[in-house]
Amino acid sequence: MQQLKIKRLTEWANRRFSYKIVIDGQEQFEIANGEEKIISTEQARTIQAKLMWCGSKEVNLSSATQKIKEIRVKANNGPNVRFPLVAFSLLMIISIINLAFPENGAKELMTSLLVGVILYAIALLTVWRNRFLDIEVVTE
């Protein structure tokens, strides 16, 4: 039997949602914001965290040469914190420029920026959906 200590860091992003912990392809339990759980498993090989349709990369536990002290799960700051701030800022800039210069040729530039933000959001939720959360294995 192997004991795993799984800790979800306290964070602002995704604070209302519980993460599902998947060990060897099977959902084991949910972990809330700031919560810590210790579980006993038969030689776990892989672990992954899930949040709705998004998640973390699958981490291989059998390749760890040292004893695993704990596993930390947290939100990835790129898509969870920075992207909404950048997208909102760009939308505000687009709105201000279009209001200030309605006859100027800035609409094409602003439209292309808006399309870029939308394409990035779609890629984040589909192609890069397993980069939404971070999972870190801490060894002794």
C-alpha positions as CSV (number, residue, x, y, z in Angstrom):
1,M,0.0,0.0,0.0
2,Q,1.2,3.4,-0.9
3,Q,0.0,6.6,0.9
4,L,-0.5,9.7,-1.2
5,K,-0.9,13.1,0.3
6,I,-2.9,15.3,-2.1
7,K,-3.1,19.0,-1.4
8,R,-5.0,21.7,-3.2
9,L,-3.5,25.1,-2.6
10,T,-5.8,27.9,-1.5
11,E,-6.3,30.2,-4.5
12,W,-8.7,32.8,-5.8
13,A,-9.1,31.2,-9.3
14,N,-11.6,28.4,-9.4
15,R,-12.3,28.8,-5.6
16,R,-15.9,27.7,-6.0
17,F,-15.2,24.5,-7.8
18,S,-13.9,21.2,-6.6
19,Y,-11.3,19.4,-8.6
20,K,-11.8,15.7,-9.4
21,I,-8.7,13.6,-8.8
22,V,-8.3,10.8,-11.3
23,I,-5.8,8.0,-10.4
24,D,-5.0,5.4,-13.1
25,G,-8.0,6.5,-15.2
26,Q,-10.6,6.2,-12.4
27,E,-12.1,9.1,-10.6
28,Q,-11.3,8.7,-6.9
29,F,-12.6,11.8,-5.1
30,E,-13.1,15.6,-5.2
31,I,-10.9,18.1,-3.4
32,A,-12.1,21.6,-2.5
33,N,-10.1,24.8,-2.3
34,G,-7.4,24.6,0.4
35,E,-8.3,21.0,1.2
36,E,-5.8,18.2,1.9
37,K,-6.4,14.5,1.7
38,I,-4.4,11.4,2.4
39,I,-5.3,8.2,0.5
40,S,-4.0,4.7,0.4
41,T,-3.6,3.1,-3.0
42,E,-2.1,0.1,-4.6
43,Q,1.0,1.4,-6.5
44,A,-0.6,4.2,-8.4
45,R,0.9,4.8,-11.9
46,T,-0.7,8.0,-13.1
47,I,-2.6,10.9,-11.5
48,Q,-4.6,13.8,-13.1
49,A,-6.8,16.6,-11.8
50,K,-10.0,17.5,-13.6
51,L,-12.3,20.5,-13.6
52,M,-15.4,20.1,-15.8
53,W,-14.0,19.3,-19.2
54,C,-10.6,20.8,-18.5
55,G,-7.8,19.4,-16.4
56,S,-4.1,19.0,-15.8
57,K,-1.5,16.9,-17.7
58,E,-1.4,13.3,-16.6
59,V,1.6,12.8,-14.3
60,N,3.4,9.5,-14.2
61,L,4.0,8.5,-10.6
62,S,5.9,5.2,-11.3
63,S,8.9,7.1,-12.7
64,A,9.6,8.9,-9.4
65,T,12.9,7.6,-8.1
66,Q,12.4,9.1,-4.6
67,K,9.6,8.7,-2.2
68,I,6.7,11.0,-3.0
69,K,6.1,13.5,-0.2
70,E,2.9,15.1,-1.5
71,I,1.1,16.1,-4.7
72,R,0.0,19.7,-5.1
73,V,-2.8,20.7,-7.4
74,K,-3.5,24.4,-8.3
75,A,-4.9,26.5,-11.1
76,N,-2.6,27.4,-14.0
77,N,-2.1,31.2,-13.7
78,G,-1.9,31.6,-17.5
79,P,-5.4,30.7,-18.6
80,N,-7.0,31.3,-15.2
81,V,-5.7,34.7,-14.2
82,R,-3.8,36.4,-17.0
83,F,-6.1,35.6,-19.9
84,P,-9.3,37.0,-18.5
85,L,-7.5,40.2,-17.5
86,V,-5.8,40.6,-20.9
87,A,-9.0,39.8,-22.8
88,F,-11.0,42.3,-20.7
89,S,-8.4,45.0,-21.2
90,L,-8.3,44.4,-25.0
91,L,-12.1,44.6,-25.2
92,M,-12.1,47.9,-23.3
93,I,-9.4,49.3,-25.5
94,I,-11.3,48.2,-28.6
95,S,-14.4,49.8,-27.4
96,I,-12.7,53.1,-26.5
97,I,-10.9,53.4,-29.8
98,N,-14.0,52.5,-31.8
99,L,-16.0,55.2,-29.9
100,A,-13.3,57.8,-30.2
101,F,-12.5,57.2,-33.9
102,P,-15.6,55.8,-35.6
103,E,-14.6,56.8,-39.2
104,N,-10.9,55.8,-38.8
105,G,-9.5,52.6,-40.2
106,A,-8.9,51.2,-36.7
107,K,-11.9,49.0,-36.9
108,E,-10.0,46.4,-39.0
109,L,-7.2,46.3,-36.4
110,M,-9.6,46.1,-33.5
111,T,-11.7,43.4,-35.2
112,S,-8.5,41.3,-35.8
113,L,-7.5,41.7,-32.1
114,L,-11.0,40.6,-31.0
115,V,-10.9,37.6,-33.4
116,G,-7.5,36.7,-31.9
117,V,-8.8,36.8,-28.4
118,I,-11.8,34.6,-29.4
119,L,-9.6,32.1,-31.2
120,Y,-7.3,31.8,-28.1
121,A,-10.2,31.2,-25.9
122,I,-11.5,28.5,-28.1
123,A,-8.1,26.8,-28.3
124,L,-7.7,27.1,-24.5
125,L,-11.0,25.2,-24.0
126,T,-10.4,22.6,-26.7
127,V,-6.8,22.0,-27.7
128,W,-5.1,23.1,-24.5
129,R,-7.8,21.9,-22.1
130,N,-5.3,19.7,-20.2
131,R,-3.2,22.8,-19.4
132,F,-5.9,24.5,-17.3
133,L,-4.7,23.1,-14.0
134,D,-1.2,22.4,-12.7
135,I,-0.2,19.3,-10.8
136,E,3.2,19.0,-9.1
137,V,4.8,16.0,-7.5
138,V,7.0,16.9,-4.4
139,T,9.6,14.3,-3.5
140,E,11.8,14.1,-0.4
